[in-house]
Every structure is written in structure tokens, then in C-alpha cells.
Amino acid sequence: SYQLYGCRSEQKRRKTMVEQIFKLTGGDDKVVEKVILDENLHYMHVIINQSDGFPEHYTNAVVYMTVVRGIVSLQLDDQDYYAYPAGTVLKIPFNTKMNLNNFNPETLELILIKAPPPDVLPE
């Protein structure tokens, strides 16, 4: 049997929890949340609307990107833009030039994981 997280009886019963719990923001408004920043990884949740994106930058870690909903348009290094739909998982190498945009009307939602996190990468 299981207990649903957040139900009152479960909260009263458990004094000390082994696991840590993190919440993601829902909806369609723009969000860039740093959910977990620790020595193992950086876990970020992003929601981007049409015609929005990130400025061109170089990745500061290996980036694992999951397209949760929508279509992400990515230009990596000197490649053309490619579009990746929901359900796609990408692994982007360290120090890759990246342009990330949402050129589509549907809201774009991503999970970005940097592992190892930037501050533990070798020089």
C-alpha cells in the first residue's frame, strides 16, 4: 500500500523523511526554476512561450534535456536549427554553443539536467 504525498494523515504519521521533495511550477507562464543545485547535478525546469528562448551561450556542463511538452528549436555550434518534439531526450556536450528557442505556438516545457554540475568539472 502507499500514501499519497501531501495528505494529512501521511504528514502526521511521518516525523522524519528519508527522501527530499521538490515541486515544479505548473501552467503556461514563463519559468526558469533551479529545482536542485547540489554536488551531484543541477536540475532545472523551464517553461517558455512562443518567440522566447535563451540568449546564445556555451554550455557549462554536459546537458541532458528532456522535452516535456511543445517543440524545442535548437541550434548547436554551427549546425542549422533542428526541432525536437515532446518525448525527446537530448545529450548536449560540454562547451557547445547553443541557441534555444520556441518558434511554435504551443508552450515549451523542458527539464535540464547538468551532470556533473558546472562547479565540479575539470578545468
N, C-alpha and C positions, 0 to 999 in steps of 0.2 A: 504494500500500500504506500501511498505517497501523500504528502501535504503540499498544498498549493502555497507558494511563497506569497507572503503578504496577508494571509488570512489570520484573523485574530487569535484563534486557538493555537495555531502553529507558532506565532510570535511569542505568546506567553509560555509555551512549552519549552522552547529552545532558549537557554540562557547564553550559551556560547556557541557561535557558529564556526565551523572549520573553514567554510568557503567564504570568499568575499563576493559581494553582489554589486553589480554595476548596472545602471539603467541607461538606455538610449532614448534620445528625444524622438518623438514621432512627428507626423504631419508633413507639410509641404514647404514650410518656411526654411530659408537658408540656415544651415547649421554646420559648424565645423567644431566638433567636440573631441577633446583629448580625453578619452574614456579611461585608459590605463597608460601610465608612463612609469615603467619600472625598469629594473636591471635586465629583465628578460626580453621585453618587447615594448613597443609603442602601438597602441590600439586606438585608431581614430574612426569616428563616424561622421560622414559628410552627407549633407543634402544640398543639392544645387538646382536652381531653376533654369529655365531656358535662357540662353545667351549669357550665362555666367560661367565662371571657371576659376582656375588658379593662374596667377602670373607664371610666365616661363621661369623655370628653375631647374637645378640639378638635384637629383635625388641624393639625400644624405645618408641613405641606408639601402639595403635591399628592401623593396616594397612589394608586399603581397596585396593585390587589390581585388576585392570581390564586388561585382556589380549586383546590388540587391534589387534595384528597380531602375527602369529607364535604360538609356543608351549613353555610354561614355564615349566621347571622341578624344582620342589620344594621338599626339604627335611625339614620337620618341626619337631623340638625336636628329638625324637628317632625313628620317623617313617621312612619307606622306601621313596625313591623318588617317586613322583607322577607327571604325566604330565597333564597339563591343556591347552586346545586349545583356540584359539581366540574366544571371546564372553563369556568367563568365568569371573565371578567376585568372588573374594575370600575375606573373612574377617579373618585376622590373629590376634590373641590376643597379647596384650602387653607382653613383656618379653619372647617371643617364640624364640627358637634357629632356625635360618633359613639358609639354603643353597639354593641359587637361581642360576640356570644355564640355558643356551641354548645349549642343546645337539643335536639340529636339524639344518639342512642346511638352513632353512628359517629364515630370520631376525625376531627377537623377539622385540615386542613393547609393553610397559606397561605404565599404568597410576597408580601411587601410591599415595594414599591419607592417611595422618596421621591425625586422628581426635579423640580426641583433639590433638594438636601438642605436641611434647615431653616436651617443657618447661612449660606446664601448667598441667602436670599430677601430681597427688598427690604422695608424697614420699612413 
